[in-house]
Amino acid sequence: MNAVLSAKGLSKRYGKRVAVDGIDFEIPAGRIVGLIGPNGSGKTTTLKAALGLIPFDGQLSVLGFDPRTQRDDLMQDVCFIADVAILPRWLKVKDAIDFVAGVHPRFNREKAERYLALTKLKPGMKVKEMSKGMIVQLHLALVMAIDAKLLVLDEPTLGLDIIYRKQFYQNLLEDYFDEHKTIVITTHQVEEVEHILTDLMFIRDGRIVLAASMEEIGERYIEVMVSQDKISAANALQPIDRRTVFGKAVMLFDTAAPGGAPRQQLAALGETRNPSVADLFVATMKGSYA
Amino acid sequence: MNTTTMKWLIRRELWENKGSMFWAPTIVAALLVLLVGGTMVYGMAVHGAPGIVHIDGQAMSRGAFAAAMPAEMQLKLAKLASGMYIAAGAPLFIIMSFVVFFYAVGALYDERRDRSILFWKSLPVSDGMTVLSKAVTALCVAPVISIALATVASLILLGFAMIAMAIGGIHIAGSILTQPDLYLQPLRLVGLIPVYVVWALPSIGWLLLVSCWARTKPFLWAVGVPLIALVLVKWISYTLENFSSAPLNIMPVAQEIVARLLGGIVPGIWLSFVPIPPEMHEHVRGPDMGLLFEASWMSLATAGAWIGAVLGAAMIFGAIRLRRWRDEG
């Protein structure tokens, strides 16, 4: 089985509003994919469709299952954190572990307990006594101990402070991810995930505007600190974004765009570097907030 | 059906509803023992047993009364006590009706309101198992808890009563303890659970369905829809009867439907839908539990019981289908 997730013409409407507009994509195994887009762009809808939480049109295959009709089989191999702080308030830490151990055949109790031992969580603690960050720690402990083939994280760190956010992604990368697993993350805190992603997918108004691996993106996009005298020459090469940093013009170029200038030509304009995902995101999404 | 998963799901329901399912009836049972038993003990301690007993206008001393009580009479008293003591637990079943009602109304609504449905749905547990675990909790687990507590509370109260009678000179404790009824009563209650399941199914089905469907205020929907429908039917039948001379008689049917949708969870409701055997009226000193047991099982011989049960099961199935695509929030 090559593609963990493949969509063909995936669409979802809420009444008249089109949330996802006939998108196609494939996610192979062993990748960490960032599904990134502004609010209301269709990220969460796409993931909910893949998890069999909502009906949809088009084709969607997750680990070879159709999430509409084979959700019960699918959930043996898929796990997700749909949002922060959705654990029920009455749940105790030890009960949560007992319950998941009881119903999930792929749950590794020792792993969950080992992870929890590193936190301030105590077995008798109830979710309602926890801070938001602690709830996420508990949820992550449960999810990381499940040996799932696909893990879907929808805004897993929303509203958490920076320490918890960093720790979350670090744990994910160090203790969970391996070549047999696939992780799909949506977030709009792009800066924090860009180092762990292997693939990027930008989604805007229900359509995928960019889908590429991080290497491809590094080859394709280039940021140039244009020297003062070459600004007009640089502008002629159709940068997709320009901004000014400390009085210097910084321009972003897409070398794969029709009529895009090759790397060597751009290098002549000034100092070059790989753009950050956040800058690329802002350039790509230009106009969608207007 | 995966029994391990079911076991954990039911345990989860008990964790979530520990307060209403366990502590509320426990407190009621404790209060029952404390208040009724306390009154008995207090009465004995402060006033003592009555020294003079008046029977048919003739005054007798207590000792004489106890001595004059024929063995046959004592046996009758022992039979009555061992047959009736379990009725002391009745308040627990009233509490249970309320607990089960509010439990079922919230069972599939609260998980959407607090969005925890997203967590439960991230685990390999089907919608069918989840909804069934809630139905089983309402139909079987809650009654078992109530029966256990009612039995304990009734036995304690019977103990108090035996002590009180012994102080009064009536020594029938030995006789009561050898009555088979004493031990049969709790078993009879357990034996009534299947009857309860059949009669409570339409209510539980309805409440779970509304709980799963309602976007807000499931209680209002669950109670309001049947009541408004009833008013409408009343109005229609009233209007129609003004025009046609023949009475329609749809009101009794509508009333029965509403009563069974909302009242099915009250234990013993079945006795109001089946004719009570005439022997039961002959027992002046309250209903005989054995006869009550028989009459309850006889109620399952009516078509109405099973029509309701099938409709209830269909509504539970509907709730399962609804939960599959129900969005949170």
Interface residues (C-beta under 8 A of the other chain):
Chain A: L51 L53 I54 P55 R71 D72 M75 Q76 C79 F80 I81 A82 D83 I86 L87 P88 R89 W90 L91 K92 D95 D98 F99 V100 G102 V103 H104 P105 H139 V143
Chain B: T4 T5 K7 W8 L9 R11 R12 W15 E16 E111 D114 R115 S116 L118 F119 K121 S122 L123 P124 V125 S126 R324 W325 D327
